Amino acid sequence: MLVILFLMEFARGMYVLSYVNYLPTVTSIAVAVTSAALSIHFISDAATNFVIGFLLKKFGTKLVLTLGFLLAFISLFLVIWFPTNPIVIIFSAIMLGIAVSPIWVIMLSSVEEAQRGKQMGYVYFAWLLGLLVGWAFMNVLVKLHPTRFAFMMSLVVVIAWVLYYFVDIKLTNYNTKPVSEQLGQIVNVMKRHLVLFPGILLQGASISALLPILPTYATKVVGVSTIEYTIAIAIGGAGCAFSMLFLSKIIDKNSKGFMYAVIFTGFILFTAFIFGLSLVTNILIVWIVAIFIGLMYGILLPAWNTFMAGQIDPAEQEETWGVFNSVQGFGSMIGPLFGGLIAQFSNGLNNTFYFSAAIFLVLAIFYGVYFVKYRGKANRF
């Protein structure tokens, strides 16, 4: 399933991160169309995550995943024949957001408790590597020709689809609850895990808030070329991938207190690193900061997900992870909106950095207090 996740994220990286973003520069399609496609893609992803756990249990993995692969294939196959049609571009973005959702929920709910940190690291490594390699690979192809190699995206989906039939997937249990009962279960899931929601929502919002201003920051403030900016992203991604593969294992070998310390320290360091970027104008220092951010995020993410997993009822893993992913997706949607508006109306890119750093500081304080109280209660009993 890790290979399948990698391939589907590879296809998503090709389409969402590269192809759609590149269209306005080489065709007559408007930036507004591609921006709408990107926003709607993440909206459809978040909305699907909200209910996909229930659909998996009601209809089974075979039907849901087969429909997901079919939607992904159709959406990207249409791009071959209508490469610059605005309706097709937006439709494909919606369908791809829906199609990838069930794979994520299955992966997160299938992780073994005893090796959760390590396996979470592998899951997020497959996700990150797929997105980055797909993005870079499609960047090369569109420079050779803007639309001629669009068929490669649907081909990747077909390969993932074929591999799926060699994988055995089991859910925690199957049920056919009525819709009203499922909606009530969603509400109960949200009530039971309210303490997690600030971290789930605000982490995504904080990081994604920087996306609209990073290219301008790189070229206007630091004064580097697009290639040097891409190198910075690649360095951060490499640091994150290394950390997810190798450092995330230590979470399983240590106590909950260690996991709490990793999360708290991660939030504090992110506050410092993001604030530090607002002061940096040297590309070498940016590269150094990028690798430290990547390394820290690569261990923070598995630690955070291990913490979340410890709060989940084992019988409701698919439903709960679906709700969590939906909330996280909503955070990723609102982040760029706030980041762009802050930069525009304050006439300063630094204010977006301050906003992002402040969010991580709030998270550090909130969960630092929570962890201390939780440890205190545990010691009393």
ABEGO torsion letter per residue (X at the ends): XAAAAAAAAAAAAAAAAAAAAAAAAABABBAAAAAAAAAAAAAAAAAAAAAAAAAAAAAEAAAAAAAAAAAAAAAAAAAAABAABAAAAAAAAAAAAAAAAAAAAAAAAABBAAAAAAAAAAAAAAAAAAAAAAAAAAAAAAAABAAAAAAAAAAAAAAAAAAAAABBBBBABBBBBBAAAAAAAAAAAAAAAAAAAAAAAAAAAAAAAAAAAAAAAAAAAAGBBAAAAAAAAAAAAAAAAAAAAAAAAAAAABBAAAAAAAAAAAAAAAAAAAAAAAABABAAAAAAAAAAAAAAAAAAAAAAAAAAAAABBAAAAAAAAAAAAAAAAAAAAAAAAAAAAAAAAAGBAAAAAAAAAAAAAAAAAAAAAAAAAAAAAAAAX
